[in-house]
């Protein structure tokens, strides 16, 4: 089982509380992306399109 550290969990939780369209798993992905300065994601998940600092590639 993989686990995140406390700081990533807390960032994901804050995003989850404020972004009703994202699942907690998606929020955790966004938290990791922001931590590692990843700006692009390849996904069919349309929920990522609403995040201003992330470019989605279908």
C-alpha positions in Angstrom: 0.0 0.0 0.0 1.3 3.5 -0.9 0.9 6.4 1.4 1.3 10.2 1.1 3.1 12.3 3.7 1.2 14.6 5.9 1.9 17.8 3.9 0.5 16.3 0.7 -2.5 14.9 2.5 -3.3 18.3 4.0 -3.0 20.1 0.6 -5.2 17.5 -1.0 -7.7 17.7 1.8 -7.9 21.6 1.5 -8.4 21.3 -2.2 -11.0 18.5 -1.7 -13.0 20.8 0.7 -13.0 23.7 -1.8 -13.4 21.8 -5.1 -16.6 19.9 -5.0 -16.2 18.4 -8.5 -12.9 16.6 -7.7 -12.6 13.3 -5.9 -10.1 13.0 -3.1 -7.9 10.9 -5.3 -7.9 13.6 -8.0 -7.1 16.2 -5.3 -4.2 14.1 -4.2 -2.9 13.9 -7.8 -3.2 17.7 -8.1 -1.3 18.1 -4.8 1.5 15.9 -6.0 1.5 17.7 -9.4 1.9 21.1 -7.7 4.6 19.8 -5.3 6.7 18.6 -8.2 5.7 21.5 -10.5 4.0 19.2 -13.1 1.9 21.3 -15.4 0.5 18.7 -17.8 -1.6 15.5 -17.4 -2.8 12.9 -19.9 -6.2 11.8 -18.8 -9.8 11.1 -19.9 -11.0 12.5 -16.5 -12.8 15.7 -17.5 -12.7 17.1 -13.9 -9.0 18.1 -14.4 -10.0 20.6 -17.1 -11.4 23.0 -14.4 -8.0 23.4 -12.8 -6.4 26.6 -14.0 -2.7 25.7 -13.7 -2.9 22.2 -15.3 -3.0 21.5 -19.0 -5.0 18.4 -19.9 -4.1 16.1 -22.8 -6.8 13.6 -23.6 
